[in-house]
Each structure stands twice: as structure tokens, then as C-alpha cells.
Amino acid sequence: MKSIKNMALSAMLTFGAFAAVTYTACTKDDCKDVVCNNGGTCNGGSCVCPTGYEGANCDTKSFLGSWKGTDVCSSGTYNNITITINTATAAANDVIITNPGGFGSSVTVTGTMTTDGKTITISSQSVGGGRTLSGTMTLTSPTTFTFGYTASDNSTNDVCNGQYTKQ
């Protein structure tokens, strides 16, 4: 009687092990062929990108594109400013910013993006009319950033802080 119990137990254990191996061998890995770049991770077959990157494989820098916002400056509040940020050809982390501070669609400055894609630094550059602009853009989410900058001419410094949303 004892040997029948042992045989039955062995058979059940063997069947259980076989079923477990068969089940796990047939379970599909949705992330097997997915490559997530720039620190992204795969979840259910799709990339979850870190702040600073977006796209199917986390290849696109979130800062790139058109943004609309408001700047609150020491000289006043300026609404509905549209800024466009595009890649530059000079260096991998350089970007071209069109209409910073709302100075006009013909005004561009060059900024340098950090390698994590979260910050753009603009060194002091001419924006026309004897004025210069310098500042920092900081991505707060994939669709929003803050823009702290100073616009200067020979006699005054206009200190500004802006909030922008991706269009």
C-alpha cells in the first residue's frame, strides 16, 4: 500500500513539474524583441521612457517641437509665446531655439541640452536690438518645461520665468 502511495505521489509530482515547464515554455515574452534606449524600460511590449525622452524606443528628445507658454518678467507678463526647439547640426546635444522670450520668429539662439535630455542651457546670446538673452529650460514632464532667463540691454536686466506646454 505504501508503494502505491509513493508511486501516485511521484506521478503527481512528475506531472506537476512537466506542466510547469510546459506552461513557462509557452508563455510569450512581450519584451523579447523590444529595445528601449536612453534608460527606457520595457513593460508589456512597450517602452516606458524616462523624463527627457519619448517615442516607441525612447529615441526622441522630449524638448524637440513646438511649445506655447507665458513668461512672467520684471517688466510684465507676456502671454501666448510660441517657442520651437529643433536639433542643431553642430553638436549632438545642441538645439536651435526659435522665438525665445517672444522676441520674434526670426530670432534664434543655440542651447546645449544635458545628456539626460532634461535641461537646456542658453549662454548669453544676441536677440537683436542690442539685447542679449541667457537662461535655462528645465523639463518638468514630457509635455511641460520651465524657462528661467534674463534679457539684458545696456541699461536694464529683465528677469523672467516662463511655463510652457508642448503643442
N, C-alpha and C positions, 0 to 999 in steps of 0.2 A: 504494500500500500504506500509505503514511504517513497519507493522508487517511482510510482505513478505520479505522486505529487511533485517530485523533483523533475520528472520529465515534463509535466504540464507547466511548471514554473519556468523551466528552461525554454520551452517552446514559446511561452508568452513573452519572455524577455527577448528572445531572438526576433520574434515578430515585431515587438515594440522598437527594437533597435533598427530593424530593416525599414519600418515605416518612418521613423525619424530621419534616417539617411535619405530615403526616397523623397520625403517632403522637402527637406532643406535643399536637395539637389535640384528640385523643380521650382524653387522659389526664385523669381526673377529679381535681379539687382538693377533697379531703375537707374542707378548712378554709374553703372559699369562703364559706359562709353561717354559720360559727360565730363568735360574738362572745364573747371571753373578757375579763371585766372585772377590775379591780383588779390589773393586771400579769400576768394569766394568759396562757399561750400555747397555741395550738392545735397538736396533734400527732395526725395520723391521724383527724381529725374530732372529737376530744375535747379539752376544756380541761385543761391541766396548771396547777394553781393554786399560787401562792406560799404559803409558810407564813403562816397568818393567815386564809386564805380557802379555801372548799370549795364543792362543788355543780357542777352542769352548766356554769354560766357564771361560776364563781368569785364568786358574789354573796353567799354565806352566810359570815358571820364564824365561823371555827372555834371560837372561845371559847363560842359560844352552845350551851346544852344542859346536860345533867346530867353531873357528874364525881364520881368516887369516889377517895379517897386517904387518906394517912396524914400526920399532922403530928408532927414531932419538935420538941418545945418544951423550954425550960429547966425547965419544971415536969413534963415527962414525955412519953410517946408516946401519941398518940390515933389509933386505927385506924378504918377504915371510915366516914370522914366523907363525906357526900354534899353537894356544893355544886351549886346550879343558877344558871346565868347566863342572863339574858334581856335583850332590848333595853329601854331606858327611853324614855319619850316626851319627856323634857325637851330633850335634845340628841342629835344624830346619833351621837356617839361615847360617850354614857353607857350604862352597863349596870347592871342590878339584880342583886346577888349575894345569894342566899338561903343561910343557914346558914354564913357564913364562920367558920372556926375551930371549927366544930362547936358554936356557941352556941345552936342550935335552929332549927327550921324556921320559926319566926315572926320570926327576926332577919334583917333585910335591910340592906345598905349599898349605896351607889352608887359605882361606879367609872368612871373615864374611860379609854377604850381609845385607843391611838395609832392614827393613820390607817392604818398598815400592818397593823393587826389583831393585832400580836404581843405587846402588853403592856397590862395594865390597872393603873392606879394608883388606890389607895384612900387618900383623905385621912383623917385622924383622925375617926372617927365612933363614936357610942354603939352598943354592942351589948347594953345593959341591965346591970342590977346595978352601976351605977357604973363600968363598964368601957368603954374605947374600943379601937378596932382601926384600924391603918393598915398599909399594905403594898403589895406589888407582885406581880402574877401575870404570869409570862412563859411564853408558848407555846414549847415546845421541839420540838414536831412537831404535825401536825394533831390528834393524839389524846392528847397529854400536855402538862402545864404544871407549873411550879414555883410555889409560893406562899410568899414570904417576908413575914412580918408580925410586928408587935408588938402584943400585947394588954396594956393597962395599966389599973390601977386607982389609987387614991390612994397606994398604998404600994409596988407592985411592977410590974415590966415582965416579961412572959413573951415571950421571943423565940422564934419558931417558923419552921420551914422544912418545907413540905409538898410531896409529889409526888402528882399527880392524873392519872387516866386517864379518857378520855371513855367514857360508858356508852351 
